[in-house]
Structure formats: structure tokens, C-alpha cells
Amino acid sequence: MQDRRDWIRAIEKTAVVRFPKQHLATFGHTNIAYYVVTEPAYRDLAPEKREGVVRMGRVIAQKPAIVTPTYALNLQGFSPEAYEYLRHAARTQGPHSPGILYRYRNEAGKMDIVSGLTSDIARRISDDLDRRKEDLSVVMVGVDELWDVSLLKFIYEFTSSSMASNVQEFQSMGMLEPQAALGGVPRAAVLQIERLFREVEQGRDPEDLKRELDRWGLFDHYEGRFLGLFRRR
């Protein structure tokens, strides 16, 4: 089992050689190809060998979603400490203070053993990506047994660098404006709910709409309209 010092070491030794040339898309998915270059774990047993491990794959960033503490409290998958933080945010910032939720999916690909020092390998890959104008690719040097920690560090930094532009675009579209008639939820919530109503009318499972209304705490407001869907059927 890895201890905390291993995680810290992996983070400290991670170096992003080439960042993607674009930020995360605000209104769509972002598909990022990654190349993580590491010294092989067997290096100490064969120090004369100059080779590196290259792990390739894709990180799929889903379309950023506007959420509030109230909404996030109704999502599954967070730790007890995270839910306590969300309750604190609801108390201090307001239950409908908007934020942005980013979700990622890692699709690991193949792994190659390549001759050379890790820094040289990473530089060669980076130069090749530049020549091919692969704008949504990242190259990094990490630690072999904790290479996914290196990937997570990149995801965190990439998200942070994209957030300001994402928020600005949401604001320019009026998506963060509080809707007083609905308790202050952001306009994005209303648009999402209206889209789900239309999709349910076209055959989508009404349970999807019910879950979304519950997450925003808006079922009471829309209850009559929601039940009307079944009367029309």
C-alpha cells in the first residue's frame, strides 16, 4: 500500500512538458490525448538501460455543469467530508450560490517501452504533436508506479486554468443569473429542466426529470406540470 509520502513524491516529480493548446470547452465535451512518460519500475535492477515507459490514453471531460451546494448535496459519490463541506458552503455562501462541476473519464490506451531518457522521450513526443498540430494533447513525465497521480495532477491544473474562461462564458450567456421566482437557482437550472420536460414528452424516462427536479429542490414548484405529463399519456 502506498503511503502519503509516495503520493507527495509522485506529485513533486510530475512535470508537464506540453499542455493542451486549448482550454476546456464550456458548452461541449473535451477529448484530451495524454502521454505519460516514466522510468520503468525495474530501472534499479538494470541501471545500464536507458529506456522509458510511455502510457497513452484519453481523458474525456464532460460538458461543465453549473451546480449549487443544494444540487451537489443530492449527487452520489462524494465522501462524508465532501458533503460536510457542501453543507458549510450552503450555510455560508447560500444554498443556490453557483459553481461549476467538472467530470472526467479516463480511457487508458496502450503502453510502449521506448529507448532514451524520459525527458528526451517526452520532448520527442511533444515535438511530434506540435508538427501534427495536435492541440488537445498533453505530455508529462511522472512516476511509474503512480503514473495516474501524475495524470490527476494535470487534470487539476488544466481545470483550474480553464475555469475563469468557462465562468466568463457562462456569465455572458446569463446562465448564472439567479431566478428569484424559483428561490434563486441559476438560470441554467431552468433551461436544463425545460429541456428535460421536452425530452420526456418525446419519450424520455420521466424519472430522469424527477431526479433533476429533486436535486434542485424544485419538485414542488413543477409538481403540477410534471403530473400533467402522465395525464396526457
Contacts in CASP RR format, 6 or more apart in sequence:
PFRMAT RR
TARGET T0000
AUTHOR 0000-0000-0000
METHOD contacts of the structure
MODEL  1
MQDRRDWIRAIEKTAVVRFPKQHLATFGHTNIAYYVVTEPAYRDLAPEKR
EGVVRMGRVIAQKPAIVTPTYALNLQGFSPEAYEYLRHAARTQGPHSPGI
LYRYRNEAGKMDIVSGLTSDIARRISDDLDRRKEDLSVVMVGVDELWDVS
LLKFIYEFTSSSMASNVQEFQSMGMLEPQAALGGVPRAAVLQIERLFREV
EQGRDPEDLKRELDRWGLFDHYEGRFLGLFRRR
2 145 0 8 1.000
2 146 0 8 1.000
6 145 0 8 1.000
6 146 0 8 1.000
7 146 0 8 1.000
7 149 0 8 1.000
9 143 0 8 1.000
9 146 0 8 1.000
10 142 0 8 1.000
10 143 0 8 1.000
10 146 0 8 1.000
10 149 0 8 1.000
10 150 0 8 1.000
11 149 0 8 1.000
11 150 0 8 1.000
11 153 0 8 1.000
13 141 0 8 1.000
13 142 0 8 1.000
13 143 0 8 1.000
14 140 0 8 1.000
14 141 0 8 1.000
14 142 0 8 1.000
14 143 0 8 1.000
14 149 0 8 1.000
14 150 0 8 1.000
14 153 0 8 1.000
14 154 0 8 1.000
15 140 0 8 1.000
15 141 0 8 1.000
15 142 0 8 1.000
16 138 0 8 1.000
16 139 0 8 1.000
16 140 0 8 1.000
16 154 0 8 1.000
16 157 0 8 1.000
17 119 0 8 1.000
17 122 0 8 1.000
17 123 0 8 1.000
17 126 0 8 1.000
17 139 0 8 1.000
17 140 0 8 1.000
17 141 0 8 1.000
18 122 0 8 1.000
18 125 0 8 1.000
18 126 0 8 1.000
18 129 0 8 1.000
18 130 0 8 1.000
18 137 0 8 1.000
18 138 0 8 1.000
18 139 0 8 1.000
19 138 0 8 1.000
19 158 0 8 1.000
19 161 0 8 1.000
20 32 0 8 1.000
20 135 0 8 1.000
20 136 0 8 1.000
20 137 0 8 1.000
20 138 0 8 1.000
20 158 0 8 1.000
21 135 0 8 1.000
21 136 0 8 1.000
22 30 0 8 1.000
22 135 0 8 1.000
22 136 0 8 1.000
23 161 0 8 1.000
23 162 0 8 1.000
23 165 0 8 1.000
23 166 0 8 1.000
24 30 0 8 1.000
24 61 0 8 1.000
24 64 0 8 1.000
24 102 0 8 1.000
24 158 0 8 1.000
24 159 0 8 1.000
24 162 0 8 1.000
24 166 0 8 1.000
25 61 0 8 1.000
25 63 0 8 1.000
26 63 0 8 1.000
26 64 0 8 1.000
26 165 0 8 1.000
26 166 0 8 1.000
26 169 0 8 1.000
26 170 0 8 1.000
27 63 0 8 1.000
27 169 0 8 1.000
28 63 0 8 1.000
29 60 0 8 1.000
29 61 0 8 1.000
29 62 0 8 1.000
29 63 0 8 1.000
30 60 0 8 1.000
30 61 0 8 1.000
30 136 0 8 1.000
31 58 0 8 1.000
31 59 0 8 1.000
31 60 0 8 1.000
31 61 0 8 1.000
31 136 0 8 1.000
32 58 0 8 1.000
32 59 0 8 1.000
32 60 0 8 1.000
32 61 0 8 1.000
32 136 0 8 1.000
32 137 0 8 1.000
32 138 0 8 1.000
32 158 0 8 1.000
33 56 0 8 1.000
33 57 0 8 1.000
33 58 0 8 1.000
33 134 0 8 1.000
33 136 0 8 1.000
33 137 0 8 1.000
33 138 0 8 1.000
34 55 0 8 1.000
34 56 0 8 1.000
34 57 0 8 1.000
34 58 0 8 1.000
34 59 0 8 1.000
34 137 0 8 1.000
34 138 0 8 1.000
34 139 0 8 1.000
34 140 0 8 1.000
34 151 0 8 1.000
34 154 0 8 1.000
35 54 0 8 1.000
35 55 0 8 1.000
35 56 0 8 1.000
35 57 0 8 1.000
35 122 0 8 1.000
35 125 0 8 1.000
35 137 0 8 1.000
35 138 0 8 1.000
35 139 0 8 1.000
35 140 0 8 1.000
36 54 0 8 1.000
36 55 0 8 1.000
36 56 0 8 1.000
36 140 0 8 1.000
36 141 0 8 1.000
36 142 0 8 1.000
36 147 0 8 1.000
36 150 0 8 1.000
36 151 0 8 1.000
37 52 0 8 1.000
37 53 0 8 1.000
37 54 0 8 1.000
37 114 0 8 1.000
37 118 0 8 1.000
37 121 0 8 1.000
37 122 0 8 1.000
37 125 0 8 1.000
37 139 0 8 1.000
37 140 0 8 1.000
37 141 0 8 1.000
37 142 0 8 1.000
38 52 0 8 1.000
38 53 0 8 1.000
38 55 0 8 1.000
38 118 0 8 1.000
38 141 0 8 1.000
38 142 0 8 1.000
38 143 0 8 1.000
38 144 0 8 1.000
38 147 0 8 1.000
38 150 0 8 1.000
39 52 0 8 1.000
39 53 0 8 1.000
39 118 0 8 1.000
39 144 0 8 1.000
40 49 0 8 1.000
40 51 0 8 1.000
40 52 0 8 1.000
40 53 0 8 1.000
40 113 0 8 1.000
40 144 0 8 1.000
41 144 0 8 1.000
41 145 0 8 1.000
43 49 0 8 1.000
50 115 0 8 1.000
50 116 0 8 1.000
50 117 0 8 1.000
51 113 0 8 1.000
51 114 0 8 1.000
51 115 0 8 1.000
51 116 0 8 1.000
52 113 0 8 1.000
52 114 0 8 1.000
52 115 0 8 1.000
52 116 0 8 1.000
52 118 0 8 1.000
52 121 0 8 1.000
53 111 0 8 1.000
53 112 0 8 1.000
53 113 0 8 1.000
53 114 0 8 1.000
53 144 0 8 1.000
53 147 0 8 1.000
54 111 0 8 1.000
54 112 0 8 1.000
54 113 0 8 1.000
54 114 0 8 1.000
54 121 0 8 1.000
54 125 0 8 1.000
55 108 0 8 1.000
55 109 0 8 1.000
55 111 0 8 1.000
55 147 0 8 1.000
56 109 0 8 1.000
56 110 0 8 1.000
56 111 0 8 1.000
56 112 0 8 1.000
57 106 0 8 1.000
57 107 0 8 1.000
57 108 0 8 1.000
57 109 0 8 1.000
57 110 0 8 1.000
58 106 0 8 1.000
58 107 0 8 1.000
58 109 0 8 1.000
59 104 0 8 1.000
59 105 0 8 1.000
59 106 0 8 1.000
59 107 0 8 1.000
59 151 0 8 1.000
59 155 0 8 1.000
60 104 0 8 1.000
60 105 0 8 1.000
60 106 0 8 1.000
60 107 0 8 1.000
61 102 0 8 1.000
61 103 0 8 1.000
61 104 0 8 1.000
62 102 0 8 1.000
62 103 0 8 1.000
62 104 0 8 1.000
62 105 0 8 1.000
64 100 0 8 1.000
64 101 0 8 1.000
64 102 0 8 1.000
64 166 0 8 1.000
65 100 0 8 1.000
65 101 0 8 1.000
65 103 0 8 1.000
66 98 0 8 1.000
66 99 0 8 1.000
66 100 0 8 1.000
66 101 0 8 1.000
66 170 0 8 1.000
66 175 0 8 1.000
66 176 0 8 1.000
66 186 0 8 1.000
66 188 0 8 1.000
66 189 0 8 1.000
67 75 0 8 1.000
67 98 0 8 1.000
67 99 0 8 1.000
67 100 0 8 1.000
67 101 0 8 1.000
68 95 0 8 1.000
68 96 0 8 1.000
68 97 0 8 1.000
68 98 0 8 1.000
68 99 0 8 1.000
68 185 0 8 1.000
68 186 0 8 1.000
68 189 0 8 1.000
68 216 0 8 1.000
69 86 0 8 1.000
69 87 0 8 1.000
69 89 0 8 1.000
69 90 0 8 1.000
69 93 0 8 1.000
69 94 0 8 1.000
69 95 0 8 1.000
69 96 0 8 1.000
69 97 0 8 1.000
70 90 0 8 1.000
70 95 0 8 1.000
70 96 0 8 1.000
70 215 0 8 1.000
70 216 0 8 1.000
70 217 0 8 1.000
71 189 0 8 1.000
71 215 0 8 1.000
71 216 0 8 1.000
72 78 0 8 1.000
72 86 0 8 1.000
72 101 0 8 1.000
73 83 0 8 1.000
73 86 0 8 1.000
73 87 0 8 1.000
73 90 0 8 1.000
74 214 0 8 1.000
74 215 0 8 1.000
74 217 0 8 1.000
75 215 0 8 1.000
78 86 0 8 1.000
89 97 0 8 1.000
96 178 0 8 1.000
96 183 0 8 1.000
96 184 0 8 1.000
96 185 0 8 1.000
96 186 0 8 1.000
98 176 0 8 1.000
98 186 0 8 1.000
98 188 0 8 1.000
100 163 0 8 1.000
100 166 0 8 1.000
100 167 0 8 1.000
100 170 0 8 1.000
102 159 0 8 1.000
104 155 0 8 1.000
106 148 0 8 1.000
106 151 0 8 1.000
114 121 0 8 1.000
118 141 0 8 1.000
118 142 0 8 1.000
119 141 0 8 1.000
122 139 0 8 1.000
122 140 0 8 1.000
122 141 0 8 1.000
125 139 0 8 1.000
126 139 0 8 1.000
129 137 0 8 1.000
129 139 0 8 1.000
138 154 0 8 1.000
138 158 0 8 1.000
140 150 0 8 1.000
140 151 0 8 1.000
140 154 0 8 1.000
141 150 0 8 1.000
142 150 0 8 1.000
143 149 0 8 1.000
143 150 0 8 1.000
167 176 0 8 1.000
170 176 0 8 1.000
170 188 0 8 1.000
174 187 0 8 1.000
175 186 0 8 1.000
175 187 0 8 1.000
175 188 0 8 1.000
175 191 0 8 1.000
176 186 0 8 1.000
176 187 0 8 1.000
176 188 0 8 1.000
177 186 0 8 1.000
177 187 0 8 1.000
178 184 0 8 1.000
178 185 0 8 1.000
178 186 0 8 1.000
178 187 0 8 1.000
179 185 0 8 1.000
179 186 0 8 1.000
179 187 0 8 1.000
179 189 0 8 1.000
179 190 0 8 1.000
182 189 0 8 1.000
182 190 0 8 1.000
182 218 0 8 1.000
182 221 0 8 1.000
185 216 0 8 1.000
185 218 0 8 1.000
189 216 0 8 1.000
189 218 0 8 1.000
192 212 0 8 1.000
193 209 0 8 1.000
193 212 0 8 1.000
193 213 0 8 1.000
193 216 0 8 1.000
193 218 0 8 1.000
193 222 0 8 1.000
196 204 0 8 1.000
196 208 0 8 1.000
196 209 0 8 1.000
196 212 0 8 1.000
197 209 0 8 1.000
197 225 0 8 1.000
197 229 0 8 1.000
199 208 0 8 1.000
199 209 0 8 1.000
200 206 0 8 1.000
200 208 0 8 1.000
200 209 0 8 1.000
200 229 0 8 1.000
201 229 0 8 1.000
201 232 0 8 1.000
206 226 0 8 1.000
206 229 0 8 1.000
206 230 0 8 1.000
209 226 0 8 1.000
210 219 0 8 1.000
210 226 0 8 1.000
213 219 0 8 1.000
213 222 0 8 1.000
213 226 0 8 1.000
219 226 0 8 1.000
END
